Amino acid sequence: MKNAKQSRCVIGIKGQMPAPDYPVDIWFDSLKSLANVLSKENLQLLKVIAEQQPQ
């Protein structure tokens, strides 16, 4: 079951201007660096963390 409360994270790429209504939470130097973070292995790790909710 998913949590009723969900949050958002706004990601910005340096050189872009964010919308004033959505302050950027995380900045990346490039789209490539963002893609590296979202690699298949890292997405699998994030899934395990979400499912097991370690303390």
N, C-alpha and C positions, 0 to 999 in steps of 0.2 A: 504494500500500500504506500502511496506517495504522501509526503507531508502536505498538510493543507496550506502551510505557509511556504511560498517559494520566493526567492529573491532573484535579482537580476545583477548582471555585471556588464558594464559598458566598457568596451575595449576600443582603444584608439591606436592609430598608426601615426607615428611622428610625421609631421608634414601636412596632416589633415586638420581641418578645423571642426571640433565637435559641436553638436547642436547645444545651444545654451540650456535647453530643457533637460538634457541628459549629461550631467558631469561625468567625465571619464574616470573610471576606477583603476584601470590598468593601461599603461602605455607600452607599446612595442616599437622597436627601432624600425622594423620593416614587416611586411606581410610574410616574408620568409621566416622570420623569427617566430611569428605567431603560428605559422604552419608547423614549425618544429615542436612547439609546445603541444600542439594538437595532433601529434603523431599517433599512429595506431596503438603503440605500446602505452603511451601516456593516457590515451582514452580508456584503455583497458584498466589501467591503474585507478583512474578516477571512478570507474564503474565499481571496482572492488571497494574502494573507500566509501562510496555512497551506499553500497549494500551492507557493508559490515559496520559502518559508523564507528571506527576506532576512537578511543578516548585519548 
